[in-house]
């Protein structure tokens, strides 16, 4: 079955770095745009980045631009998110999600989602 | 750009119907038929219930339906069941945002 499994979360100090991974299975990974969406504790959802099928198109939310880098390895069915210069406000559960609907070159709905990985930024 | 506006909470009794609203602008909800709804149980990942305003993915109960009028989209759950108690989030294509997608703040549904 279609499955997304995130890993790499943990506790990091402000200014530190972390790399998240998302292992995909059960579908042809290279056929789909992929996204990272996060949810701060007790808060709503916010999309932070997505990658086109080949990885040549990458978009970022303004508040992570320049600090986060999305990448994918279609040979290994893996999506990654390199997070640098982390801030307290980056504390959240980070979800990997497959883009199920595309408008132009932009995902607008997501299915399925992984179980998430918690990133805590604290001194 | 601000999140889409949803009521913080709604409630209903088993068997009843409830509707959750999602209000945006002409630049998002009102401008496109690309509204989706997600259900999230505590500690779980979101699950899509409706996409493109009123389409249900395979496997989603037909008790869930979506609609849109102007800048407001709605999710209706009929024949409310205990397992419907969850948080619900709407989202919309939003051309003017950096990622072209915007989410609502979420609504907590309580089944009395």
Interface residues (C-beta under 8 A of the other chain):
Chain A: X44 X45 X46 X47 X48 X49 X50 X59 X60 X61 X62 X65 X95 X100 X101 X103 X104 X106 X107 X108 X109 X110 X111 X112 X113 X114 X115 X116
Chain B: X3 X32 X34 X36 X38 X44 X45 X46 X47 X48 X51 X52 X57 X89 X91 X92 X93 X98 X99 X100 X101 X103 X104 X105 X106
